[in-house]
Amino acid sequence: ARNVSIGGQRLMAYGLHLGARLPAHATSTGRVLLAAMPRGEFTTWLKGRELPRLTPHTAVDHKAFKALIAEVRNQDVAIAREEHELGVFALAVPLRNLQGKAVAALNVVSSAERMDSPDFQRDMLPLLQDAARELRPLL
C-alpha cells in the first residue's frame, strides 16, 4: 500500500492494506460493528477496556463512547473525525446479510474539507447505503 493524499494531505496510514487491523473504538467501521453487537455483548466488550487515545480527537471516556455507539445504532451510520489518524475523516454504514445481521462495514475516507461539506455527506451517504444493499445477497 502507499500513502493516499489530496492536496498534499496524507489520508491513509502508510502500509494500510487489506486485512490490516485497526482499533474499533477509533474507526467508523469499528463503530458500526460495535453498534451491531447486542447491547449486553457490547457492555461486556467495553467493561474494563482501555480506549487508547490515538489522536487528540479520539473518544476515550466510556460514558461518551457509549453515547457515540448509541448514536451509530440509531442512525445506522458512523462518522470518525481524525480519531484514528490526524487528517483522516471516515463515514461508514453496516453491511447486512439476508437475515439482517450486520456482518461487515463499508466506509469512505475523506479530507476534512470534503467531509465537513454538507454536500459530501448528503451525496455520499446514499451511495454507501445503495452499495450496502447491492452487496446484501452476497453476504
Contacts in CASP RR format, 6 or more apart in sequence:
PFRMAT RR
TARGET T0000
AUTHOR 0000-0000-0000
METHOD contacts of the structure
MODEL  1
ARNVSIGGQRLMAYGLHLGARLPAHATSTGRVLLAAMPRGEFTTWLKGRE
LPRLTPHTAVDHKAFKALIAEVRNQDVAIAREEHELGVFALAVPLRNLQG
KAVAALNVVSSAERMDSPDFQRDMLPLLQDAARELRPLL
1 12 0 8 1.000
1 14 0 8 1.000
1 15 0 8 1.000
1 16 0 8 1.000
1 17 0 8 1.000
2 14 0 8 1.000
2 15 0 8 1.000
3 10 0 8 1.000
3 11 0 8 1.000
3 12 0 8 1.000
3 14 0 8 1.000
4 10 0 8 1.000
4 11 0 8 1.000
4 12 0 8 1.000
4 109 0 8 1.000
5 11 0 8 1.000
6 111 0 8 1.000
6 114 0 8 1.000
7 111 0 8 1.000
9 87 0 8 1.000
9 111 0 8 1.000
10 87 0 8 1.000
11 87 0 8 1.000
11 88 0 8 1.000
11 109 0 8 1.000
11 110 0 8 1.000
11 111 0 8 1.000
12 85 0 8 1.000
12 88 0 8 1.000
12 109 0 8 1.000
13 85 0 8 1.000
13 88 0 8 1.000
22 29 0 8 1.000
22 30 0 8 1.000
22 84 0 8 1.000
23 52 0 8 1.000
23 54 0 8 1.000
23 84 0 8 1.000
24 30 0 8 1.000
24 31 0 8 1.000
24 33 0 8 1.000
24 34 0 8 1.000
25 31 0 8 1.000
25 34 0 8 1.000
25 51 0 8 1.000
25 52 0 8 1.000
25 58 0 8 1.000
25 59 0 8 1.000
25 60 0 8 1.000
25 65 0 8 1.000
26 51 0 8 1.000
26 52 0 8 1.000
26 54 0 8 1.000
26 55 0 8 1.000
26 58 0 8 1.000
26 59 0 8 1.000
26 80 0 8 1.000
26 83 0 8 1.000
26 84 0 8 1.000
27 80 0 8 1.000
27 83 0 8 1.000
27 84 0 8 1.000
27 90 0 8 1.000
27 92 0 8 1.000
27 107 0 8 1.000
28 78 0 8 1.000
28 79 0 8 1.000
28 80 0 8 1.000
28 90 0 8 1.000
28 91 0 8 1.000
28 92 0 8 1.000
28 105 0 8 1.000
28 107 0 8 1.000
29 78 0 8 1.000
29 90 0 8 1.000
29 92 0 8 1.000
29 105 0 8 1.000
29 106 0 8 1.000
29 107 0 8 1.000
30 78 0 8 1.000
30 92 0 8 1.000
30 105 0 8 1.000
31 68 0 8 1.000
31 69 0 8 1.000
31 72 0 8 1.000
31 78 0 8 1.000
31 80 0 8 1.000
31 92 0 8 1.000
32 72 0 8 1.000
32 77 0 8 1.000
32 78 0 8 1.000
32 92 0 8 1.000
32 93 0 8 1.000
32 94 0 8 1.000
32 102 0 8 1.000
32 105 0 8 1.000
32 107 0 8 1.000
33 94 0 8 1.000
33 102 0 8 1.000
33 104 0 8 1.000
33 105 0 8 1.000
34 42 0 8 1.000
34 45 0 8 1.000
34 69 0 8 1.000
34 72 0 8 1.000
35 42 0 8 1.000
35 69 0 8 1.000
35 70 0 8 1.000
35 72 0 8 1.000
35 73 0 8 1.000
35 78 0 8 1.000
35 94 0 8 1.000
35 102 0 8 1.000
36 73 0 8 1.000
36 94 0 8 1.000
36 101 0 8 1.000
36 102 0 8 1.000
37 45 0 8 1.000
42 69 0 8 1.000
46 62 0 8 1.000
46 65 0 8 1.000
46 66 0 8 1.000
50 60 0 8 1.000
51 58 0 8 1.000
51 59 0 8 1.000
51 60 0 8 1.000
51 61 0 8 1.000
51 62 0 8 1.000
51 65 0 8 1.000
52 58 0 8 1.000
52 60 0 8 1.000
53 60 0 8 1.000
54 83 0 8 1.000
54 84 0 8 1.000
54 85 0 8 1.000
55 82 0 8 1.000
55 83 0 8 1.000
55 84 0 8 1.000
55 85 0 8 1.000
55 86 0 8 1.000
57 81 0 8 1.000
57 82 0 8 1.000
57 83 0 8 1.000
57 86 0 8 1.000
58 83 0 8 1.000
58 84 0 8 1.000
59 65 0 8 1.000
59 68 0 8 1.000
59 83 0 8 1.000
72 78 0 8 1.000
76 93 0 8 1.000
76 94 0 8 1.000
77 91 0 8 1.000
77 92 0 8 1.000
77 93 0 8 1.000
77 125 0 8 1.000
77 128 0 8 1.000
78 91 0 8 1.000
78 92 0 8 1.000
78 93 0 8 1.000
78 105 0 8 1.000
79 89 0 8 1.000
79 90 0 8 1.000
79 91 0 8 1.000
79 92 0 8 1.000
79 115 0 8 1.000
79 121 0 8 1.000
80 88 0 8 1.000
80 89 0 8 1.000
80 90 0 8 1.000
80 92 0 8 1.000
81 89 0 8 1.000
81 112 0 8 1.000
81 115 0 8 1.000
82 88 0 8 1.000
82 89 0 8 1.000
82 112 0 8 1.000
84 90 0 8 1.000
87 111 0 8 1.000
87 112 0 8 1.000
88 109 0 8 1.000
89 109 0 8 1.000
89 110 0 8 1.000
89 111 0 8 1.000
89 112 0 8 1.000
89 114 0 8 1.000
89 115 0 8 1.000
89 116 0 8 1.000
90 107 0 8 1.000
90 108 0 8 1.000
90 109 0 8 1.000
90 110 0 8 1.000
91 107 0 8 1.000
91 108 0 8 1.000
91 110 0 8 1.000
91 115 0 8 1.000
91 121 0 8 1.000
91 124 0 8 1.000
91 125 0 8 1.000
91 128 0 8 1.000
92 105 0 8 1.000
92 106 0 8 1.000
92 107 0 8 1.000
92 108 0 8 1.000
92 128 0 8 1.000
93 105 0 8 1.000
93 106 0 8 1.000
93 107 0 8 1.000
93 125 0 8 1.000
93 128 0 8 1.000
93 129 0 8 1.000
93 132 0 8 1.000
94 102 0 8 1.000
94 104 0 8 1.000
94 105 0 8 1.000
94 106 0 8 1.000
94 132 0 8 1.000
95 102 0 8 1.000
95 103 0 8 1.000
95 104 0 8 1.000
95 105 0 8 1.000
95 106 0 8 1.000
95 132 0 8 1.000
95 135 0 8 1.000
95 136 0 8 1.000
95 139 0 8 1.000
96 102 0 8 1.000
96 103 0 8 1.000
96 132 0 8 1.000
96 136 0 8 1.000
96 139 0 8 1.000
97 103 0 8 1.000
97 136 0 8 1.000
97 139 0 8 1.000
98 136 0 8 1.000
98 137 0 8 1.000
98 139 0 8 1.000
103 139 0 8 1.000
104 139 0 8 1.000
106 128 0 8 1.000
106 131 0 8 1.000
106 132 0 8 1.000
106 135 0 8 1.000
107 128 0 8 1.000
108 124 0 8 1.000
108 128 0 8 1.000
110 120 0 8 1.000
110 124 0 8 1.000
114 120 0 8 1.000
115 121 0 8 1.000
END
